[in-house]
Amino acid sequence: MKRTLLTILLAFSLALTTTPLPEGWVSAESKVEKAKKELKEIREKKKDVQEELKDVKKDVDEQKKKLNKLEKDLHGIEKDINKIEKNMKTLEAQLGKREELFKNRIRRMYQRGEMGYMTALLEADSFREFLDKFEALRLLVKQDHTVLEGYFRTKRKYENEKRELTEKQAEQKEKRDDMKKEYDKLVKTMKKHQKELAKLEHDEELKEAEIQRITYLTSNTGNFAYGGGPFVWPANSRRINSPYGPRGGRNHYGIDIDGNLGDPIYAAASGVVKENGPASGYGWVIVIDHGSGLTTVYGHMYSNTVLVSTGQRVSKGQRIASIGNNGRSTGPHLHFEVRKNGSPQNPMNYY
């Protein structure tokens, strides 16, 4: 009875005992938690920068509107000044014509002698004719005086208007220059925020990929083991840095296999090289058609390491290129995709 009781107590004690997790697993879990914390900080910072960028963009737009209005006002002032200058030239031309008539009259007086006009008056046949000639002479002199008086009055008016407009133009230009400096400063701040936001978005993507990688490696013991699928592994390294699936807000349509620059890349299966050349994001890409709508894609190589050409038939396991760091890449690795009738597939389903 005592022996049975002791056995029960021992079993109960063992049931309550917590079995320690493997050291590596705890380390990986710790790294994931740390990465998640860092990702949260990045996202919070990103949110702050987005708000700041939104505000500064609003300020830039408002300042731009003010600048455009000021430029429009300056253009209007310049047009008014040009109009006044044109009117002054017209006024000068009118005075020139009047001056020519006046000179001709003076010339005739000189030709007749100093008493020319007086002689003309005294030669009148009657007193009535004398009065008519005298009145005509008086009106002529008065007209000259009126024209000169009007000219100088109008000229002073134009000069005053031009001076006022020129002063206003100088003030507006100074205001425009100050506003332009403020605008340039705001644009510089906006570009700084945009650059910072782009970096944070890149950091966010890398951190998400890091979390996925650690999680994947933890659940897959860090290395891929061949499971008897139809393909051969396309690289020497079995370590997957980034798995297939969502990453950084978009889908990762392949897997990233770790490696060193120059490490060999192998054809996953026999087929014909369908594409072989530069491609956006991939750097240099090779696409092999295996028939039945199945193709494999190999990316980030350098062109000088490629050992095959378009249209060439390759064998399963044949070396086709070397691992590079070309295109949108954060380090040497092979980006490997599998497509079925053009649609991305999880490459791990073929191993």
Backbone torsions as a table, in degrees:
resi	resn	phi	psi	omega
1	MET	NA	-44.6	179.1
2	LYS	-63.7	-39.3	-178.9
3	ARG	-64.5	-41.2	179.3
4	THR	-64.1	-43.1	179.2
5	LEU	-63.0	-40.6	-180.0
6	LEU	-64.6	-39.6	179.1
7	THR	-64.1	-42.2	179.4
8	ILE	-63.7	-44.6	-180.0
9	LEU	-63.3	-39.0	-179.7
10	LEU	-66.6	-42.6	179.0
11	ALA	-63.3	-41.4	179.0
12	PHE	-63.7	-40.0	179.2
13	SER	-63.8	-42.3	179.4
14	LEU	-66.7	-34.4	179.6
15	ALA	-65.3	-33.6	-179.6
16	LEU	-81.0	-15.7	-178.1
17	THR	-75.4	129.5	179.2
18	THR	-87.0	123.8	178.6
19	THR	-77.4	124.3	-178.0
20	PRO	-65.2	142.1	178.1
21	LEU	-76.5	154.1	177.7
22	PRO	-57.2	144.4	-175.9
23	GLU	-58.8	-43.1	-179.4
24	GLY	-62.6	-38.5	-179.7
25	TRP	-65.3	-42.7	178.3
26	VAL	-62.0	-41.7	180.0
27	SER	-62.7	-43.8	179.7
28	ALA	-64.5	-42.8	178.7
29	GLU	-61.5	-40.8	178.3
30	SER	-62.9	-40.2	179.2
31	LYS	-65.6	-38.9	178.7
32	VAL	-63.8	-45.8	179.4
33	GLU	-61.3	-42.0	178.9
34	LYS	-63.7	-44.1	179.8
35	ALA	-65.1	-38.0	178.8
36	LYS	-65.7	-38.9	177.8
37	LYS	-64.1	-43.8	179.0
38	GLU	-65.2	-37.9	178.0
39	LEU	-63.7	-40.3	178.0
40	LYS	-62.3	-42.9	178.7
41	GLU	-63.3	-41.1	178.8
42	ILE	-61.9	-43.6	-178.2
43	ARG	-67.6	-36.8	177.4
44	GLU	-65.6	-44.0	178.2
45	LYS	-63.7	-40.3	179.0
46	LYS	-61.3	-41.9	179.1
47	LYS	-63.1	-42.8	178.7
48	ASP	-61.7	-45.5	-178.9
49	VAL	-65.0	-38.1	178.0
50	GLN	-62.1	-40.6	178.1
51	GLU	-66.0	-44.3	178.7
52	GLU	-62.5	-41.5	179.8
53	LEU	-64.8	-39.1	178.5
54	LYS	-61.5	-44.3	-179.7
55	ASP	-65.3	-46.2	-176.6
56	VAL	-68.9	-32.1	176.0
57	LYS	-64.3	-39.6	177.8
58	LYS	-63.1	-43.8	178.3
59	ASP	-63.1	-40.4	179.4
60	VAL	-62.3	-44.3	-179.6
61	ASP	-63.6	-43.0	-179.9
62	GLU	-65.1	-44.0	179.6
63	GLN	-64.2	-36.4	179.0
64	LYS	-64.9	-40.7	178.4
65	LYS	-62.8	-43.3	178.6
66	LYS	-62.6	-42.3	178.8
67	LEU	-62.3	-43.4	-179.9
68	ASN	-63.0	-40.5	178.9
69	LYS	-65.4	-41.8	179.6
70	LEU	-64.4	-41.5	177.9
71	GLU	-63.0	-38.2	178.5
72	LYS	-65.3	-42.7	177.9
73	ASP	-62.3	-43.4	179.4
74	LEU	-62.5	-38.8	178.5
75	HIS	-64.1	-39.7	177.9
76	GLY	-64.5	-42.1	178.3
77	ILE	-62.6	-43.2	180.0
78	GLU	-61.8	-39.2	177.8
79	LYS	-64.6	-41.0	179.0
80	ASP	-64.3	-41.8	178.6
81	ILE	-62.9	-43.8	179.1
82	ASN	-62.1	-37.8	179.1
83	LYS	-65.2	-43.1	178.9
84	ILE	-63.2	-44.2	179.6
85	GLU	-61.8	-37.3	177.9
86	LYS	-66.5	-42.1	178.5
87	ASN	-64.0	-38.5	179.1
88	MET	-64.7	-38.1	177.6
89	LYS	-66.0	-39.7	177.6
90	THR	-63.7	-41.9	178.8
91	LEU	-62.2	-43.2	178.5
92	GLU	-62.0	-39.8	-180.0
93	ALA	-65.5	-41.6	178.4
94	GLN	-63.5	-41.9	178.3
95	LEU	-64.9	-36.3	179.3
96	GLY	-60.4	-41.4	178.7
97	LYS	-64.9	-42.8	179.9
98	ARG	-65.8	-37.6	179.8
99	GLU	-64.5	-36.3	179.3
100	GLU	-64.6	-41.5	177.0
101	LEU	-63.4	-41.3	-179.9
102	PHE	-63.7	-42.5	179.5
103	LYS	-63.0	-40.4	178.9
104	ASN	-62.3	-39.9	179.1
105	ARG	-65.2	-43.6	178.5
106	ILE	-63.0	-38.6	-179.7
107	ARG	-63.3	-41.6	179.7
108	ARG	-66.9	-37.6	177.4
109	MET	-62.1	-41.4	-179.1
110	TYR	-65.8	-40.2	-179.0
111	GLN	-65.6	-33.3	179.2
112	ARG	-81.8	-14.7	-175.9
113	GLY	100.3	169.6	-175.1
114	GLU	-59.7	-28.7	-176.3
115	MET	-97.4	19.6	-174.8
116	GLY	-53.7	-51.5	-178.0
117	TYR	-68.2	-37.3	179.2
118	MET	-65.7	-41.3	178.8
119	THR	-60.9	-42.2	179.9
120	ALA	-61.8	-36.2	179.0
121	LEU	-69.9	-43.4	-176.5
122	LEU	-71.1	-21.4	179.9
123	GLU	-81.0	1.7	179.5
124	ALA	-61.7	139.7	-177.6
125	ASP	-76.9	-20.1	179.9
126	SER	-147.3	165.5	179.2
127	PHE	-64.6	-35.1	178.4
128	ARG	-62.3	-42.9	178.7
129	GLU	-64.5	-37.5	178.4
130	PHE	-60.6	-45.6	-179.6
131	LEU	-64.9	-38.9	179.4
132	ASP	-63.1	-44.2	-179.3
133	LYS	-66.5	-38.8	-179.9
134	PHE	-65.2	-42.4	179.8
135	GLU	-65.2	-39.1	178.9
136	ALA	-64.0	-41.0	179.0
137	LEU	-66.0	-41.3	179.4
138	ARG	-63.3	-43.3	179.4
139	LEU	-65.3	-36.2	179.9
140	LEU	-65.0	-44.6	179.0
141	VAL	-66.0	-41.3	179.6
142	LYS	-63.8	-39.6	179.7
143	GLN	-63.4	-42.1	177.2
144	ASP	-60.3	-44.3	-179.0
145	HIS	-63.8	-42.7	-179.9
146	THR	-63.6	-42.2	179.8
147	VAL	-62.4	-45.5	-179.8
148	LEU	-64.3	-42.6	179.5
149	GLU	-61.8	-44.8	178.7
150	GLY	-64.0	-38.8	179.3
151	TYR	-61.0	-51.4	-177.5
152	PHE	-66.6	-35.1	178.0
153	ARG	-65.6	-46.4	179.4
154	THR	-66.5	-39.0	179.9
155	LYS	-62.4	-44.2	178.4
156	ARG	-61.4	-39.8	179.4
157	LYS	-61.7	-48.4	179.8
158	TYR	-62.9	-41.2	-179.0
159	GLU	-64.4	-40.6	178.4
160	ASN	-65.4	-43.4	179.1
161	GLU	-63.3	-42.5	-179.7
162	LYS	-64.9	-41.7	179.7
163	ARG	-62.4	-44.9	179.3
164	GLU	-62.6	-43.4	179.5
165	LEU	-66.8	-38.5	179.4
166	THR	-65.1	-40.3	177.5
167	GLU	-65.0	-43.0	178.6
168	LYS	-64.3	-38.9	178.7
169	GLN	-61.9	-43.4	179.5
170	ALA	-63.2	-41.7	178.5
171	GLU	-63.6	-44.1	-179.5
172	GLN	-65.9	-37.0	178.1
173	LYS	-65.6	-40.8	178.0
174	GLU	-64.2	-42.3	178.0
175	LYS	-63.9	-41.4	178.6
176	ARG	-62.1	-42.7	179.9
177	ASP	-63.8	-41.5	177.9
178	ASP	-65.0	-41.6	-179.9
179	MET	-66.6	-36.4	178.9
180	LYS	-65.4	-39.2	177.6
181	LYS	-62.2	-43.5	179.3
182	GLU	-65.3	-40.1	178.5
183	TYR	-62.5	-46.4	179.4
184	ASP	-61.3	-37.2	178.7
185	LYS	-64.9	-42.9	178.9
186	LEU	-65.5	-40.9	178.7
187	VAL	-63.4	-40.2	178.3
188	LYS	-62.2	-43.5	177.6
189	THR	-63.5	-41.5	179.7
190	MET	-61.8	-44.8	179.8
191	LYS	-64.6	-35.6	178.1
192	LYS	-63.5	-44.7	178.3
193	HIS	-65.1	-39.6	179.2
194	GLN	-63.2	-41.2	178.7
195	LYS	-65.7	-42.6	179.3
196	GLU	-64.6	-40.7	179.6
197	LEU	-64.6	-41.6	179.1
198	ALA	-61.8	-39.7	178.9
199	LYS	-66.3	-43.1	179.5
200	LEU	-64.0	-39.1	177.9
201	GLU	-64.6	-38.4	177.2
202	HIS	-66.6	-43.9	178.4
203	ASP	-62.2	-39.0	178.9
204	GLU	-62.0	-44.6	179.9
205	GLU	-63.2	-43.6	179.9
206	LEU	-64.7	-40.5	-178.5
207	LYS	-67.8	-39.6	176.6
208	GLU	-62.6	-41.2	178.6
209	ALA	-65.3	-37.1	179.4
210	GLU	-64.2	-43.6	178.8
211	ILE	-62.7	-43.5	178.2
212	GLN	-62.3	-42.5	-177.9
213	ARG	-63.9	-47.1	-179.1
214	ILE	-63.2	-43.7	179.1
215	THR	-61.8	-43.1	-179.2
216	TYR	-65.9	-45.1	-178.6
217	LEU	-65.7	-34.3	179.0
218	THR	-65.5	-43.0	-177.9
219	SER	-80.2	-15.4	-179.0
220	ASN	-119.2	22.4	178.8
221	THR	55.2	19.8	172.0
222	GLY	84.1	-21.3	-177.5
223	ASN	-134.0	146.5	178.4
224	PHE	-84.9	136.7	175.7
225	ALA	-115.6	131.5	-176.9
226	TYR	-61.4	132.0	-176.6
227	GLY	-112.0	15.0	175.4
228	GLY	87.6	22.3	179.3
229	GLY	-76.9	-178.7	-175.5
230	PRO	-75.0	-17.2	-177.0
231	PHE	-102.0	155.7	168.1
232	VAL	-95.4	154.1	-179.6
233	TRP	-68.1	132.2	-170.8
234	PRO	-82.5	3.8	-178.9
235	ALA	-146.6	168.7	178.3
236	ASN	-73.6	-42.0	-178.9
237	SER	-72.7	142.4	177.5
238	ARG	-102.9	3.2	-175.8
239	ARG	-86.4	129.4	178.5
240	ILE	-101.8	116.9	-179.1
241	ASN	-79.1	-35.8	-178.8
242	SER	-144.4	121.0	-176.4
243	PRO	-79.1	177.9	176.4
244	TYR	-75.3	139.6	175.2
245	GLY	128.9	-167.3	-177.0
246	PRO	-59.2	138.6	177.8
247	ARG	-157.9	123.8	176.1
248	GLY	59.2	38.5	177.8
249	GLY	82.5	0.9	175.4
250	ARG	-144.9	172.5	-176.4
251	ASN	-85.2	139.0	172.8
252	HIS	-98.9	109.3	-169.8
253	TYR	-85.3	13.3	177.5
254	GLY	-153.2	-160.9	174.3
255	ILE	-124.4	148.0	176.1
256	ASP	-103.0	117.6	-177.9
257	ILE	-101.3	126.3	-177.7
258	ASP	-61.5	155.0	177.4
259	GLY	177.1	173.2	177.0
260	ASN	-106.8	155.5	177.0
261	LEU	-55.4	129.7	177.8
262	GLY	93.5	-11.0	177.0
263	ASP	-62.3	145.3	-176.4
264	PRO	-69.0	149.5	172.8
265	ILE	-117.8	132.4	-175.8
266	TYR	-113.5	150.5	173.3
267	ALA	-69.1	126.7	-177.0
268	ALA	-67.7	-25.9	178.4
269	ALA	-158.7	166.3	179.2
270	SER	-68.9	149.3	179.4
271	GLY	172.2	-164.9	-179.0
272	VAL	-118.8	135.1	179.1
273	VAL	-68.3	113.3	-176.8
274	LYS	-89.5	-40.1	178.8
275	GLU	-134.4	147.9	-179.3
276	ASN	-159.9	92.6	-176.6
277	GLY	176.9	-176.9	-179.5
278	PRO	-69.1	146.8	178.0
279	ALA	-150.1	140.1	-177.9
280	SER	-56.6	126.5	178.7
281	GLY	87.1	-34.3	-176.6
282	TYR	-86.9	-15.3	-172.1
283	GLY	77.5	-99.0	172.9
284	TRP	-119.6	135.1	-174.8
285	VAL	-127.6	144.4	173.2
286	ILE	-121.3	131.2	176.8
287	VAL	-120.2	125.7	179.9
288	ILE	-112.6	128.8	178.6
289	ASP	-93.5	120.8	-177.8
290	HIS	-102.1	4.8	-179.2
291	GLY	86.9	163.7	180.0
292	SER	58.0	29.7	177.8
293	GLY	78.8	5.3	-176.5
294	LEU	-98.2	127.3	177.3
295	THR	-133.8	154.0	173.6
296	THR	-121.4	147.3	-176.2
297	VAL	-123.2	136.4	-178.7
298	TYR	-127.5	124.0	-174.3
299	GLY	-128.0	166.8	175.4
300	HIS	80.1	13.8	176.9
301	MET	-78.8	167.6	170.0
302	TYR	-100.3	144.2	-174.1
303	SER	-59.2	-31.9	-176.4
304	ASN	-75.4	-4.1	178.2
305	THR	-103.3	-4.7	-176.9
306	VAL	-74.3	132.6	-175.4
307	LEU	-110.9	3.8	-178.3
308	VAL	-127.5	169.1	179.2
309	SER	-132.8	161.2	-179.3
310	THR	-60.3	133.6	-179.6
311	GLY	91.2	-10.5	-178.5
312	GLN	-76.0	140.8	174.5
313	ARG	-87.7	132.5	-179.5
314	VAL	-121.2	155.9	-179.2
315	SER	-100.5	155.8	176.4
316	LYS	-58.2	125.1	179.2
317	GLY	86.9	-0.7	179.3
318	GLN	-72.9	137.4	178.0
319	ARG	-71.0	129.0	-177.1
320	ILE	-115.7	-21.1	-178.7
321	ALA	-171.5	-169.0	178.3
322	SER	-127.8	151.1	179.4
323	ILE	-62.7	136.3	179.6
324	GLY	-131.5	-166.5	179.6
325	ASN	-140.2	46.4	-172.7
326	ASN	-99.3	152.1	178.5
327	GLY	77.8	-150.3	-178.8
328	ARG	-82.3	86.9	-173.6
329	SER	-140.4	142.8	-179.0
330	THR	-103.1	5.4	-179.7
331	GLY	167.3	163.7	-178.4
332	PRO	-58.6	124.7	175.7
333	HIS	-169.5	168.7	174.7
334	LEU	-106.8	121.8	171.7
335	HIS	-89.8	119.6	-173.4
336	PHE	-122.6	126.8	179.4
337	GLU	-124.7	154.0	171.0
338	VAL	-125.6	131.2	179.4
339	ARG	-126.3	142.1	177.2
340	LYS	-120.0	112.7	-176.0
341	ASN	54.2	36.5	177.5
342	GLY	88.3	-11.4	-178.6
343	SER	-93.1	132.3	-179.7
344	PRO	-61.6	140.1	177.2
345	GLN	-123.8	157.4	174.4
346	ASN	-73.4	114.6	-177.4
347	PRO	-57.1	-28.1	-176.1
348	MET	-67.0	-17.1	177.9
349	ASN	-72.3	-9.5	-176.9
350	TYR	-106.6	14.4	179.6
351	TYR	-129.7	NA	NA
